[in-house]
């Protein structure tokens, strides 16, 4: 059986700011191999460090825009797998700007 929603993608809609997507809970086994504790990075152009299925991309897309637009600093989103009885919950966080290293920061 072919399930189009399980096709893989390496891109989300560009969020404008880099972020991190973490798997925070799971029901059943993800057929694409994601599991509790996995982290996927997304850059400002929407490129992912690891692929996600189209169902996960559809769930994550709107949340990435909210988080990276400053509306929420730690959003949770649920992805229901098209295969019955399975699903993941993702935590989406923007990647914070790091403070410059004091030893290499320019002096005023």
C-alpha positions in Angstrom: 0.0 0.0 0.0 1.4 3.4 -1.0 0.6 6.3 1.4 1.5 9.6 -0.2 1.7 11.4 3.2 4.6 9.2 4.1 6.8 10.5 1.3 9.9 12.3 2.6 10.8 16.0 2.3 13.9 17.9 3.3 12.2 21.3 3.3 9.6 23.3 5.2 8.2 26.7 4.3 11.1 29.1 5.1 10.7 30.2 8.7 13.1 33.2 8.4 14.9 32.2 11.6 16.6 28.9 12.3 15.0 26.5 14.7 15.1 23.1 16.3 12.4 20.5 16.2 12.4 17.8 18.9 10.3 14.7 19.2 8.7 15.0 22.7 6.3 12.1 22.7 5.3 9.2 20.5 2.3 6.8 20.1 3.3 3.7 18.3 6.3 3.4 16.1 7.0 6.0 13.4 7.3 4.3 10.1 10.0 6.8 9.0 12.1 6.1 12.1 11.6 9.2 14.2 11.6 8.5 17.9 11.5 10.2 21.3 14.4 12.6 21.8 15.3 13.0 18.1 16.2 16.6 17.1 16.0 18.0 13.6 17.5 21.4 12.8 15.8 23.7 10.3 17.7 26.6 8.8 16.3 30.0 7.9 15.6 28.8 4.3 13.5 25.8 5.5 16.2 23.1 4.9 16.0 20.3 7.4 19.0 18.4 8.8 17.0 15.1 8.4 13.9 14.4 6.3 10.4 14.3 7.7 7.3 12.8 6.1 4.9 15.1 4.3 2.3 14.6 7.1 4.9 15.9 9.7 5.9 18.8 7.3 2.2 19.8 7.0 1.8 19.9 10.8 5.1 21.7 11.4 4.9 24.4 8.7 2.4 26.8 10.4 4.1 26.3 13.8 7.5 27.2 12.5 6.2 30.5 11.3 4.6 31.3 14.7 7.6 30.3 16.7 10.1 32.1 14.5 7.9 35.1 14.2 8.2 35.6 18.0 4.6 34.5 18.8 5.7 31.5 20.8 9.1 30.5 22.2 8.3 26.8 22.6 5.4 25.5 20.6 4.1 21.9 20.6 2.5 20.3 17.6 0.9 16.9 17.2 1.4 14.9 14.0 -1.1 12.1 13.4 0.4 9.4 11.2 -1.7 8.4 8.2 -1.2 4.8 9.5 -3.8 4.4 12.2 -2.8 4.5 15.8 0.6 6.3 15.4 1.7 9.8 16.0 4.4 12.1 17.3 4.4 15.3 19.3 7.1 17.9 18.3 8.5 20.8 20.3 9.6 23.6 18.1 12.0 26.2 19.3 13.9 29.0 17.6 17.6 28.8 17.7 18.7 31.6 20.0 21.4 34.1 19.2 24.5 33.3 21.1 26.3 36.0 23.0 29.7 36.8 21.5 32.6 35.2 23.2 34.1 37.7 25.7 37.7 36.9 24.5 36.9 37.6 20.8 34.3 40.3 21.1 35.4 43.6 19.8 36.2 46.2 22.4 34.1 49.5 22.5 
